[in-house]
């Protein structure tokens, strides 16, 4: 069970990191510097860990976990 929690934590971290990278591309110091390809790539990079998270914990639980993580 510990491995399962570790994997879930890692997946949430990955999703969060990509989300924040995309957000930085839209606002803050990087505003105007990011192009569509950069933001699209960050979004694409979130897909695999998101699908894995849903597979492990289910859609409702994944949604709740990501919401609790501020995503």
C-alpha atoms as one frame of an Amber mdcrd trajectory, in Angstrom:
protein
   0.000   0.000   0.000   2.863   2.413   0.719   4.093   2.104  -2.883   0.621
   3.002  -4.107   0.566   6.189  -2.006   4.064   7.080  -3.162   3.059   6.690
  -6.790  -0.062   8.803  -6.256   2.013  11.529  -4.594   4.510  11.437  -7.472
   1.731  11.693 -10.059   0.155  14.667  -8.300   3.578  16.321  -8.110   4.124
  15.786 -11.863   0.718  17.184 -12.754   1.257  20.155 -10.452   4.706  20.909
 -11.904   3.418  20.901 -15.487   0.385  22.970 -14.521   2.564  25.580 -12.848
   4.909  25.695 -15.841   1.944  26.373 -18.122   0.627  29.017 -15.732   4.014
  30.752 -15.651   3.870  30.830 -19.429   0.590  32.717 -19.256   1.338  35.166
 -16.473   3.970  36.554 -14.195   7.511  37.177 -15.345   7.147  34.861 -18.323
   4.008  36.595 -19.617   4.283  37.116 -23.330   7.409  34.970 -23.548   5.636
  31.629 -23.853   4.174  30.588 -27.147   1.331  28.239 -27.911   3.660  25.263
 -28.425   5.170  25.626 -24.956   1.796  25.732 -23.215   0.415  22.917 -25.381
   3.418  20.760 -24.469   2.888  21.368 -20.742  -0.749  20.333 -21.154   0.251
  17.222 -23.085   2.779  16.347 -20.381  -0.046  16.317 -17.808  -2.059  13.705
 -19.700  -0.108  10.550 -18.888   0.168  11.125 -15.124  -3.479  12.204 -15.005
  -4.654   9.032 -16.741  -2.504   6.926 -14.388  -3.881   8.753 -11.337  -7.470
   8.119 -12.452  -6.595   4.470 -13.067  -5.207   4.109  -9.540  -7.793   5.991
  -7.495 -10.823   6.544  -9.742 -12.156   9.676 -11.370 -13.957  11.186  -8.369
 -11.046  10.645  -5.966  -8.539  11.969  -8.520 -10.648  15.085  -9.009 -10.836
  15.617  -5.238  -7.092  15.087  -4.783  -6.218  17.541  -7.547  -8.685  20.070
  -6.195  -7.111  19.754  -2.748  -3.716  20.327  -4.401  -5.017  23.590  -5.860
  -5.360  22.334  -9.414
